[in-house]
């Protein structure tokens, strides 16, 4: 490559300082460089050499990141510790990395006390509703438990639930219910908005560990301001009803729905 013989041409030393350290040229040399293709090629050559050397030699003598981590964790031999300590006296980049690693180790907790990903839910009290015969008569236990007639009356502690089947105008089966309390002071307003869910009892894994609600409900509704519930267009089958009270779950099992 030809050297520029112009009197204002920057020297090789000036171009090297510009390429390596971005040291500015004198104004006359800067103006000359802007219009001289020869000097521009000279500068580009030094810039390319700098880029090549940096890509090949940058931090070539610095310890690997794993080594620095082991150094901060006191996991190296005495000789390795001495070598890295001497290197840190000369290398500000590795010194900064070591400072960052030590901050991370200082805040590291090998036994975190955070909540587990799948924390067990608090146990919910479950109340199994008892089927009550509509007519007070002598009946065998097996006859009562196998009773399939409608309407039905259920009792669970102080709560009464009446269920019966009806049909819509287009012939679909409707499961209707009414909640009342055996305590005179209780109002039906207390049941308003309570979720009521219907599950298909034919699901093989139902119930799961005694918790029906871990399965997706087949149908859902809420108690209205008069204590009524309604499930519209219920297919034939066997169902389990869950009433999600504030502190308990009321379970009504064995709801067999068949067409007449």
C-alpha positions as CSV (number, residue, x, y, z in Angstrom):
1,X,0.0,0.0,0.0
2,X,1.4,3.4,-1.0
3,X,2.1,6.0,1.7
4,X,0.7,9.5,1.3
5,X,3.4,12.1,0.6
6,X,1.2,15.1,1.3
7,X,2.6,17.5,3.9
8,X,-0.6,17.3,6.0
9,X,-0.9,13.6,5.9
10,X,-1.0,12.0,9.4
11,X,1.9,9.7,10.4
12,X,1.6,6.0,11.0
13,X,1.8,6.7,14.8
14,X,-1.1,9.2,14.6
15,X,-3.3,6.8,12.6
16,X,-2.5,3.9,15.1
17,X,-3.5,6.1,18.1
18,X,-6.7,7.0,16.2
19,X,-7.5,3.4,15.4
20,X,-6.6,1.9,18.8
21,X,-7.4,4.6,21.3
22,X,-9.6,6.9,19.3
23,X,-7.1,9.7,19.9
24,X,-8.2,12.6,17.7
25,X,-6.0,14.0,14.9
26,X,-4.9,17.6,14.5
27,X,-7.4,19.7,12.6
28,X,-5.1,19.9,9.5
29,X,-4.6,16.1,9.5
30,X,-8.3,15.5,10.1
31,X,-9.2,17.6,7.1
32,X,-6.7,15.9,4.9
33,X,-7.9,12.4,6.0
34,X,-11.5,13.4,5.0
35,X,-10.4,13.9,1.4
36,X,-7.5,11.5,1.0
37,X,-8.4,7.9,-0.1
38,X,-4.8,6.7,0.5
39,X,-4.8,7.8,4.2
40,X,-8.3,6.4,4.6
41,X,-7.0,3.0,3.4
42,X,-4.1,3.3,5.8
43,X,-6.5,4.0,8.7
44,X,-8.7,1.1,7.7
45,X,-5.7,-1.3,7.7
46,X,-4.9,-0.4,11.3
47,X,-8.5,-0.7,12.3
48,X,-8.7,-4.2,10.8
49,X,-5.5,-5.2,12.5
50,X,-7.0,-4.0,15.9
51,X,-10.2,-5.9,15.3
52,X,-8.4,-9.1,14.4
53,X,-6.1,-8.9,17.5
54,X,-9.0,-8.1,19.8
55,X,-11.0,-11.1,18.5
56,X,-8.1,-13.4,18.9
57,X,-6.4,-12.1,22.0
58,X,-9.1,-10.3,24.1
59,X,-8.8,-11.7,27.6
60,X,-6.8,-14.6,26.3
61,X,-5.0,-14.8,29.7
62,X,-8.0,-14.3,31.9
63,X,-9.2,-17.3,33.9
64,X,-12.4,-19.0,32.7
65,X,-15.7,-18.0,34.4
66,X,-15.9,-21.4,36.1
67,X,-12.5,-20.8,37.6
68,X,-13.5,-17.4,39.0
69,X,-16.6,-19.0,40.5
70,X,-14.6,-21.7,42.2
71,X,-12.1,-19.0,43.4
72,X,-14.9,-17.1,45.1
73,X,-16.3,-20.2,46.6
74,X,-12.9,-21.3,48.0
75,X,-12.8,-24.4,45.9
76,X,-9.3,-24.0,44.3
77,X,-5.9,-25.3,45.3
78,X,-3.5,-22.8,47.0
79,X,-1.4,-22.5,43.9
80,X,-4.5,-21.7,41.8
81,X,-5.6,-19.1,44.3
82,X,-2.2,-17.4,44.2
83,X,-2.2,-17.3,40.4
84,X,-5.7,-15.8,40.2
85,X,-5.0,-13.3,43.0
86,X,-1.9,-12.0,41.0
87,X,-4.0,-11.8,37.9
88,X,-6.7,-9.7,39.6
89,X,-4.1,-7.1,40.6
90,X,-3.6,-6.4,36.8
91,X,-7.0,-7.1,35.3
92,X,-9.9,-4.8,36.2
93,X,-12.4,-6.9,34.1
94,X,-11.8,-10.0,36.2
95,X,-11.8,-7.9,39.4
96,X,-15.3,-6.7,38.5
97,X,-16.5,-10.2,37.7
98,X,-15.2,-11.5,41.0
99,X,-17.1,-8.7,42.9
100,X,-20.3,-9.6,41.1
101,X,-19.9,-13.3,41.8
102,X,-19.3,-12.6,45.5
103,X,-22.5,-10.5,45.7
104,X,-24.5,-13.4,44.2
105,X,-23.0,-15.9,46.6
106,X,-23.7,-13.6,49.5
107,X,-27.4,-13.6,48.7
108,X,-27.6,-17.3,47.7
109,X,-29.8,-19.5,49.9
110,X,-29.2,-23.2,49.3
111,X,-32.3,-24.1,51.2
112,X,-35.0,-21.7,50.2
113,X,-38.1,-21.5,52.4
114,X,-40.6,-20.4,49.7
115,X,-43.9,-22.2,49.3
116,X,-43.8,-25.4,47.3
117,X,-45.1,-25.3,43.7
118,X,-48.0,-27.6,44.6
119,X,-48.9,-26.7,48.2
120,X,-51.6,-28.9,49.6
121,X,-54.9,-27.1,50.1
122,X,-56.3,-26.8,53.6
123,X,-58.7,-29.5,54.4
124,X,-62.4,-28.7,53.8
125,X,-65.1,-30.1,56.1
126,X,-67.4,-32.4,54.0
127,X,-71.0,-33.0,55.0
128,X,-72.8,-36.0,53.4
129,X,-76.5,-35.3,53.0
130,X,-78.9,-38.0,54.2
131,X,-81.9,-39.0,52.2
132,X,-85.1,-38.6,54.2
133,X,-88.3,-40.6,53.3
134,X,-91.1,-38.3,52.3
135,X,-93.7,-40.4,54.2
136,X,-92.9,-41.5,57.8
137,X,-93.1,-45.3,57.3
138,X,-91.2,-48.3,58.3
139,X,-88.6,-49.0,55.6
140,X,-85.6,-51.1,55.4
141,X,-82.3,-49.3,55.2
142,X,-81.5,-50.9,51.8
143,X,-84.9,-49.7,50.5
144,X,-84.2,-46.1,51.5
145,X,-80.6,-46.0,50.1
146,X,-81.8,-47.5,46.8
147,X,-84.8,-45.2,46.5
148,X,-85.0,-43.8,43.0
149,X,-88.4,-41.9,43.2
150,X,-88.7,-38.2,43.0
151,X,-89.1,-35.7,44.7
152,X,-86.5,-36.2,47.3
153,X,-85.7,-34.6,50.7
154,X,-82.2,-34.4,52.1
155,X,-80.9,-33.3,55.4
156,X,-77.4,-32.2,56.5
157,X,-77.1,-30.9,60.0
158,X,-79.5,-27.9,60.1
159,X,-79.8,-27.6,56.3
160,X,-82.7,-29.1,54.4
161,X,-82.7,-29.6,50.6
162,X,-85.7,-30.6,48.5
163,X,-85.0,-31.9,45.0
164,X,-87.4,-32.7,42.2
165,X,-87.4,-33.2,38.5
166,X,-89.4,-31.3,36.0
167,X,-89.6,-30.8,32.2
168,X,-89.1,-27.7,30.1
169,X,-91.5,-26.8,27.3
170,X,-89.3,-28.7,24.8
171,X,-89.1,-31.8,27.0
172,X,-85.7,-31.4,28.5
173,X,-85.2,-32.6,32.1
174,X,-84.7,-29.9,34.8
175,X,-83.3,-30.6,38.2
176,X,-84.8,-28.1,40.7
177,X,-84.0,-27.6,44.3
178,X,-85.0,-25.6,47.4
179,X,-82.8,-24.8,50.4
180,X,-84.3,-24.2,53.8
181,X,-82.9,-24.3,57.4
182,X,-84.2,-26.2,60.4
183,X,-83.3,-23.3,62.6
184,X,-86.1,-20.7,62.7
185,X,-83.7,-17.8,63.0
186,X,-81.9,-18.6,59.8
187,X,-82.9,-16.8,56.6
188,X,-82.8,-18.1,53.1
189,X,-80.9,-14.9,52.2
190,X,-77.9,-16.6,53.7
191,X,-77.8,-19.1,50.9
192,X,-78.0,-16.5,48.1
193,X,-75.0,-16.8,45.7
194,X,-73.8,-20.1,47.1
195,X,-72.2,-22.1,44.2
196,X,-73.8,-25.5,43.5
197,X,-72.0,-27.9,41.2
198,X,-73.2,-31.1,39.5
199,X,-70.6,-33.8,38.8
200,X,-71.0,-37.0,36.7
201,X,-70.6,-39.9,39.1
202,X,-69.6,-42.2,36.3
203,X,-66.2,-40.6,36.0
204,X,-63.9,-43.5,36.9
205,X,-61.6,-41.5,39.2
206,X,-64.4,-39.7,41.0
207,X,-64.1,-39.0,43.9
208,X,-60.4,-38.2,44.0
209,X,-59.1,-38.5,47.6
210,X,-62.5,-37.5,48.8
211,X,-62.4,-34.2,46.9
212,X,-65.0,-34.0,44.1
213,X,-64.1,-30.4,43.3
214,X,-60.7,-31.5,41.9
215,X,-62.6,-32.6,38.9
216,X,-64.3,-30.2,36.5
217,X,-68.0,-29.8,37.2
218,X,-70.4,-31.0,34.6
219,X,-72.9,-28.2,35.3
220,X,-72.9,-25.2,37.8
221,X,-75.4,-22.8,39.2
222,X,-76.0,-20.6,42.2
223,X,-78.7,-20.3,44.9
224,X,-81.1,-17.4,44.2
225,X,-82.5,-15.0,46.8
226,X,-85.4,-17.4,47.5
227,X,-83.2,-20.4,48.1
228,X,-83.9,-22.0,44.7
229,X,-81.5,-23.8,42.3
230,X,-82.1,-25.0,38.8
231,X,-80.1,-27.2,36.4
232,X,-81.6,-27.1,32.9
233,X,-81.3,-29.8,30.2
234,X,-79.7,-32.4,32.5
235,X,-79.0,-35.6,30.5
236,X,-79.8,-39.0,31.9
237,X,-77.2,-40.4,34.3
238,X,-75.9,-40.6,37.8
239,X,-74.7,-37.4,39.5
240,X,-73.2,-36.0,42.6
241,X,-74.1,-32.5,43.8
242,X,-71.7,-30.3,45.7
243,X,-73.0,-27.3,47.6
244,X,-70.0,-25.0,48.2
245,X,-70.8,-23.5,51.6
246,X,-68.6,-20.9,53.3
247,X,-66.8,-23.4,55.6
248,X,-67.9,-26.8,54.3
249,X,-69.0,-28.8,51.3
250,X,-72.4,-30.4,51.3
251,X,-72.3,-33.6,49.2
252,X,-75.5,-35.1,47.8
253,X,-74.7,-38.5,46.2
254,X,-76.7,-41.0,44.2
255,X,-78.8,-38.6,42.0
256,X,-80.0,-40.9,39.3
257,X,-81.9,-39.2,36.5
258,X,-83.8,-41.3,34.1
259,X,-86.5,-40.6,31.6
260,X,-90.0,-41.8,32.4
